[in-house]
Amino acid sequence: RKRGTLTPATVNVALKKNNELAAISSPAAKRILGKLEPYTRSLETGRFIARVSGRLIKAWNKNKRFDYSFMDEYDFQPYHPIYELFPGSHPANIDKNEIMLDLKIRPGSFLKLSKLITAYYIELVLLSGDPSKLNKLRVQSDTSPLYTSKSTHHCKLRVSLPTQKGPWMAMIKVNSHEGNELAFHPRHYAMKVLKTGFVA
């Protein structure tokens, strides 16, 4: 046998382990998507279950727990990434027991992708809990006022960090209005993971 090659037995063990983890991570990814449904219903999330399941397996292999450590910078819309609607940096910071999102809204902060778009608003969403277990996921959010493409405003959004042990991830969601209604096309929305952590 050549050096560096794997025996069939080794391959079978690795495959079995991966299948066992996938049997947990795939339902966990479905629970995440289900809990975030109020925020993702307007999005084209693509192969979310497969992508997130793979990231949960990576987290298990590294940390021996199903956490969100490999979800950093995850963009929920692979074909409509956030920079196409809301470019720039959007850092989320921790202050005491809160996740904070401070954004300076200026003319041009939002890219107007259609003449029908009249306003925008931003949400800070926090998902916490172990996704591999039933009924453990919790969601908090904070919502900005409506902005136009010419607005100047200091947007401050806050959500409390979870107090119970477990993983969490903070996300930004950008929404667009067409008149008095939410926009129809997914390109007028964006959602991205900004920060992840674990409460020990």
C-alpha positions in Angstrom: 0.0 0.0 0.0 1.3 3.5 -0.9 2.1 5.8 1.9 -0.6 8.3 2.6 -3.4 6.2 1.3 -6.4 5.1 3.4 -7.5 1.5 3.9 -11.1 0.7 3.1 -11.8 0.1 6.8 -10.5 3.6 7.6 -12.7 5.2 4.9 -15.7 3.2 6.1 -15.2 4.4 9.7 -14.9 8.0 8.6 -18.0 7.7 6.4 -20.0 6.1 9.1 -19.0 8.9 11.5 -19.9 11.6 9.0 -23.3 10.0 8.3 -24.0 9.8 12.1 -23.2 13.5 12.5 -25.3 14.4 9.4 -28.3 12.6 11.0 -28.1 15.2 13.8 -26.9 18.2 11.9 -29.4 18.2 9.1 -32.5 18.3 11.4 -30.6 20.9 13.4 -30.2 23.1 10.3 -34.0 22.6 9.6 -34.8 23.8 13.2 -32.6 26.9 12.6 -34.4 27.7 9.4 -37.8 27.1 11.0 -37.1 29.4 13.9 -35.8 32.1 11.6 -38.8 31.8 9.2 -40.3 35.2 10.1 -37.0 36.7 8.9 -36.2 34.4 6.0 -39.6 34.0 4.3 -38.7 36.8 1.9 -35.3 35.3 1.0 -33.9 32.9 -1.5 -31.8 30.9 0.9 -30.6 28.3 -1.7 -29.2 25.1 -0.2 -29.4 26.4 3.3 -30.0 23.0 5.0 -26.9 21.4 3.3 -24.6 24.4 3.9 -25.5 24.9 7.5 -25.5 21.2 8.2 -21.9 21.1 7.0 -20.9 24.0 9.2 -22.5 22.4 12.2 -20.5 19.2 11.5 -17.3 21.3 11.3 -18.2 22.8 14.7 -18.7 19.4 16.2 -15.4 18.1 14.9 -13.6 21.1 16.3 -15.5 21.9 19.5 -17.4 18.7 20.2 -20.6 20.6 20.2 -23.1 21.8 17.6 -22.5 25.6 17.8 -22.4 28.4 15.3 -18.7 29.1 15.2 -18.5 28.3 11.5 -21.5 30.5 10.7 -19.5 33.8 10.9 -20.1 36.0 7.9 -22.7 33.5 6.5 -24.8 35.2 3.9 -28.3 33.9 3.7 -28.8 34.7 0.0 -25.9 33.4 -2.1 -27.3 35.0 -5.2 -28.3 38.3 -3.5 -25.4 39.0 -1.1 -25.8 41.9 1.4 -23.2 44.1 -0.3 -25.5 44.4 -3.4 -28.1 46.2 -1.2 -26.3 47.5 1.8 -22.5 47.7 1.2 -19.9 48.5 3.8 -18.9 47.2 7.2 -21.6 46.3 9.8 -19.7 45.3 12.9 -21.7 44.0 15.9 -20.1 44.6 19.3 -20.7 43.2 22.8 -21.2 45.7 25.6 -21.8 44.1 29.0 -24.8 41.9 28.4 -25.9 43.2 25.0 -25.1 42.8 21.3 -25.0 46.2 19.7 -25.3 47.3 16.1 -24.4 50.9 15.5 -24.7 52.1 11.9 -24.4 55.6 10.4 -27.1 55.9 7.8 -26.2 58.4 5.1 -27.5 59.1 1.6 -26.3 56.2 -0.6 -26.1 53.7 2.3 -28.8 51.7 0.7 -28.5 50.8 -3.0 -31.8 51.5 -4.7 -32.2 48.5 -7.0 -35.6 49.6 -8.4 -37.5 52.9 -8.8 -40.4 51.3 -6.9 -38.4 51.1 -3.7 -39.4 53.9 -1.3 -37.9 52.9 2.1 -35.8 50.5 4.1 -35.4 49.2 7.6 -32.9 47.1 9.5 -33.3 44.3 12.0 -30.8 42.9 14.5 -31.7 39.3 15.1 -30.2 37.0 17.8 -30.7 33.2 17.6 -29.6 31.3 20.7 -29.7 27.7 21.9 -28.5 24.3 20.9 -30.0 23.5 17.5 -29.4 19.7 17.9 -32.1 19.6 20.6 -35.8 20.0 20.4 -37.4 23.3 21.5 -34.2 24.9 22.6 -33.9 27.7 20.1 -34.9 31.3 21.0 -35.0 34.5 19.0 -34.8 38.1 19.9 -34.8 41.1 17.6 -34.7 44.9 17.5 -36.0 46.9 14.5 -35.0 50.3 13.2 -37.4 53.0 11.9 -37.9 53.4 8.2 -35.2 55.1 6.2 -35.2 56.5 2.6 -32.2 56.4 0.3 -31.5 60.0 1.3 -31.8 59.6 5.1 -29.1 60.6 7.6 -29.5 58.9 10.9 -27.5 57.1 13.6 -29.1 53.6 13.8 -28.7 51.9 17.2 -30.0 48.4 17.6 -29.6 46.3 20.8 -30.5 42.7 21.9 -29.7 41.1 25.2 -27.2 38.2 25.3 -28.7 34.9 26.4 -28.3 34.0 30.0 -28.6 30.2 29.5 -25.6 28.1 28.5 -25.3 27.5 24.8 -24.4 28.9 21.4 -25.7 32.1 19.8 -25.4 34.1 16.6 -26.3 37.7 15.8 -27.6 38.6 12.3 -28.4 41.7 10.4 -31.5 41.8 8.2 -32.2 44.6 5.6 -35.7 45.0 4.3 -37.1 47.2 1.5 -40.5 48.8 1.0 -42.5 49.4 -2.1 -44.9 52.2 -1.0 -46.7 50.9 2.0 -45.9 47.3 1.4 -42.8 45.1 1.7 -40.9 44.6 -1.6 -41.7 41.5 -3.6 -38.3 40.4 -5.0 -35.7 38.7 -2.8 -33.0 41.0 -4.2 -34.5 43.8 -2.1 -33.6 41.9 1.1 -30.4 40.9 2.7 -29.4 38.8 5.8 -26.0 38.0 7.1 -24.4 36.5 10.3 -22.4 39.2 12.0 -21.1 37.5 15.2 -21.2 34.2 17.0 -20.5 33.1 20.5 -21.1 30.7 23.3 -22.4 31.2 26.8 -20.4 28.9 29.1 
